Amino acid sequence: MAEQQQECERGAQRAGPAAETDPLGRFTCPVCLEVYEKPVQVPCGHVFCSACLQECLKPKKPVCGVCRSALAPGVRAMELERQIESTETSCHGCRKNFFLSKIRAHVATCSKYQNYIMEGVKATTKDASLQPRNVPNRYTFPCPYCAEKNFDQEGLVEHCKLSHSTDTKSVVRLPLCVKRETFDSYTLTVQQT
């Protein structure tokens, strides 16, 4: 159940910025990232495919993957469905025009679209290989007491508790604060629990 909730949330998070930059983004489900199929608007105002919403409602305490409010069954978004029926777009593969309501079925069988997707994957993979490998991960941090590195926030605190609780140095400039440039220094007091 938790897996289903996380997938709903991950899908919704991925769709956020895309919906703002893609002119057809308002017709894209934040869970499956496809054109809405039987769109349903939930009480918080967000819209999902009917089938995607059913999956997101399965956990005991479902939340909207877009805004994190309590999720409940919604109502069919008839106006949005009419817009999907009447809005045209072209296939990125064969360049033929289709109504949005038909594009999902078309791209599933269009060999030129499949080639278009594979070219995008190759380009992304090629670009990724050009990235320098010695760039530090901005979500991991070195220990301010010793040479160990690649801790997440919780891991760094746990490491300091376990390995440095008897160190006399108690005021440090945490790497987290340095990276965010929010504080000049931060007092880290390691307490034995």
BELQUIHU-V969597 format. One record per residue. RES is the residue in three letters. PHI is phi in whole degrees, 0 to 359 (999 if undefined). Layout:
res: (RES RES)
phi: (PHI PHI)
This chain:
res: (MET ALA GLU GLN GLN GLN GLU CYS GLU ARG GLY ALA GLN ARG ALA GLY PRO ALA ALA GLU THR ASP PRO LEU GLY ARG PHE THR CYS PRO VAL CYS LEU GLU VAL TYR GLU LYS PRO VAL GLN VAL PRO CYS GLY HIS VAL PHE CYS SER ALA CYS LEU GLN GLU CYS LEU LYS PRO LYS LYS PRO VAL CYS GLY VAL CYS ARG SER ALA LEU ALA PRO GLY VAL ARG ALA MET GLU LEU GLU ARG GLN ILE GLU SER THR GLU THR SER CYS HIS GLY CYS ARG LYS ASN PHE PHE LEU SER LYS ILE ARG ALA HIS VAL ALA THR CYS SER LYS TYR GLN ASN TYR ILE MET GLU GLY VAL LYS ALA THR THR LYS ASP ALA SER LEU GLN PRO ARG ASN VAL PRO ASN ARG TYR THR PHE PRO CYS PRO TYR CYS ALA GLU LYS ASN PHE ASP GLN GLU GLY LEU VAL GLU HIS CYS LYS LEU SER HIS SER THR ASP THR LYS SER VAL VAL ARG LEU PRO LEU CYS VAL LYS ARG GLU THR PHE ASP SER TYR THR LEU THR VAL GLN GLN THR)
phi: (999 298 298 297 298 295 294 299 292 298 298 294 293 296 282 313 295 297 295 281 263 269 299 264 301 289 256 252 291 288 265 267 62 244 300 309 239 54 297 232 262 268 307 283 104 279 238 222 298 303 294 295 298 301 294 290 275 292 298 299 237 290 233 294 289 267 243 70 281 302 258 222 304 244 241 301 271 295 296 297 297 296 296 296 292 251 264 259 212 250 291 291 270 265 69 283 272 217 288 305 295 253 293 300 294 295 294 293 242 277 294 292 293 299 296 301 296 296 296 296 296 298 296 295 296 297 298 295 288 277 291 295 272 265 282 293 289 287 257 237 223 277 288 286 264 224 273 291 219 67 265 278 302 293 297 295 297 298 300 296 297 285 259 230 293 259 296 278 286 243 250 226 264 292 300 299 289 297 294 273 52 258 225 285 209 217 277 248 254 272 244 285 242)
